[in-house]
């Protein structure tokens, strides 16, 4: 029959499931702590000693929420770094395109040119707004993380739209297979795929951490 | 003592508890309780998010050891950056507490 500490650890492990490595490490540390605390009350019956140890330790909800908040902060930072890397690559590709293609190429594909330029501006603005939402305060709230997540999603979508716009311009100009343009398009496409996969993974983990935070 | 008052100082307390050498989480919380004369009686689990956060910030490092009990144990110790951070926090606290004591420590009302 599972003891009080075993039950506590099982609950904690489930609540920290948003990060399996963290969950394993924290559960091992907490088990050592609780068993040592229970052994310090050797005069009590085993169940009573374990109950007391768990009581003094604090609730699973509180502990999971604290770890979830820290995880959301770390995930937000990784998201911003990914967006910054993608934005830099896109900017360099845009500059290269403007150097290689003359204005007629952009006039021939107005929608592409629009997405290329304004998609990038929207991506930068949304990314900066989301970053400020989390980092402007020392203790961001769950609401801050939600807003930042939304801003991050807008930024990623706008950046991908910018990349697609640039590809449309180059294709319309018939220059998409020339080496520098092709290299820029391949880099942007790889960056867009990587960004989409990375943001999906981060969003999935943030959702799990959010569930741990809400209890 | 009100747990809210303690929140902003937990990191400093954890760093100070590690000053005398590497220890594990349970020993850290017992040290804090003992040194504070049991005034700081916070939920013991709160020390673990603080330990993880300080380690991510580079102020601590940790490793698994297996003591005689046979249970895996995570032992933490201060890094060089952690020692410097503790010294700075001590200095800041001395200045802060001196100023607060000077402002509210008097028994007579403030002069108008």
Interface residues (C-beta under 8 A of the other chain):
Chain A: X22 X25 X26 X28 X29 X30 X31 X32 X33 X35 X36 X37 X56 X57 X58 X59 X62 X63 X66 X67 X70 X74
Chain B: X24 X25 X26 X43 X44 X45 X46 X48 X49 X52 X53 X56 X69 X71 X72 X73 X74
